[in-house]
């Protein structure tokens, strides 16, 4: 099973993506938006997907939005 969540926001630099999988790490907030979240959503999604035998992949680029894909084995 594959679950994909995509947003069309500003994205982050592709080299910054692996860091976002660590607890409390956050991307560069847009000045108008201010700080958002605690930086736990992606690390929790990664741990849960791996606990179920799957994985989490993130794709992003500055100005390209953000896509998180969770892949889980079939039951």
Secondary structure, 3 states (H helix, E strand, C coil): CEEEEEECCCCCCHHHHHHHHCCCCCCCCCCCCCCCCCCCHHHHHHHHHHHCCCEEEEEECCCCCEEEEEECCCC
